[in-house]
Amino acid sequence: MALPLCLWWPPTIPTTCCNARRTRPRPGPTCVLPGRCVTKPIAAQGDAYQAGFAQRWGHLRHPHVRALAWLLDAPDLLDRAAPQWQGQVATLGPVGSAVAGWLAALDQQPGALEAALGQHRQTRLGKYAEQLMAFYFAAQGQLHAHGLQVRASRNDTVGEFDFLLRAGAGLHHLEFATKFYLLDASAGSDFSGLVGPNLADTLGAKMRKIFQQQLTLATHPAAQALLPAPVTSAQALVKGWLFYPPQVAPCMGGISGAHCHGYWMSRSAAQQLPGDLFVLLPRLQWLAPARLPLSGAGQSLVLSKAELLLALDDHQAQARAPVMVAHLAEQGDSLVEVRRGFVVPDAWPEQARQRRQSGALPV
């Protein structure tokens, strides 16, 4: 009787064959049986968004271009249809073929993007994301102004327009945010329980600021004096990732059902992390799913499970802050992210509770 072919194709990482209880001890896609290579496809190993991103944008190599592709491609964090947003949530919609081609060309010749970023090199993730979006809006011929400050007087700043985009005879005011929050279930399952990793803010506080203050900026007399045309609409474009404790479903009213999400767990629980290959992501690499070449300098960043646990201990002994961990799998000539999450110090939940009680953490 002929042996059946393996079920999974294309190959990704070596694992248990679908036709035989056997694994390979060394890297490289090879089946233990004749026929096609074995191993679980990316979608079977991790989260759905990362799998889709790898399929749509796996050809992109430049890190800034990949980050921009994520900003354009990622699902909106907020549910546009939710009544609390009152129609003020913006969306970019699906990435069309023209923009996809533009990104592919930019990946081959990224000089213009590098020059734009190099003028004001950022260390803050939110400002970095803004720069990427400003480059995109300018390239599409939509940008009127980015980061336009409004002052009532020399020492009195009223606010700042993130983006003013051309919209017919008027302007469209777009407030832009890229946020990362962890659900502290002990504080509730609403926006006040979604806490920044550094315990400085909550999604609830951020959304109130955007929708109750920032989106009304164009009505201020000092703003109207700056504008060459009326602001005909004002909306918020919010991207990001939310992180949930294990076994907690990524579902919340007002949040898009398709939003990017991961897990969070304490350092003591990290012993149970699944997977064999990992990388720690510095803050400016939190946007797009990670990609590292199989050969070259990137390999020095790849960690085994034992190395990951030691690196977490070293990092948290110095910074005592949550660490972003990406789980990796082999795809073609690269290692790509299939899952991500925060590993927090064991004391982090108690610190969150104390900051909330003291009023240092807004709700």
PyMOL commands that set and color helices and strands:
alter all, ss='L'
color gray80, all
select helices_A, chain A and resi 42-45+48-57+63-73+83-85+97-108+111-119+125-139+185-187+191-193+203-212+214-219+221-224+268-272+283-285+297-301+305-318+348-358
alter helices_A, ss='H'
color red, helices_A
select strands_A, chain A and resi 143-153+156-167+170-183+194-195+231-244+260-266+278-281+291-293+323-331+334-344
alter strands_A, ss='S'
color yellow, strands_A
deselect
rebuild
show_as cartoon
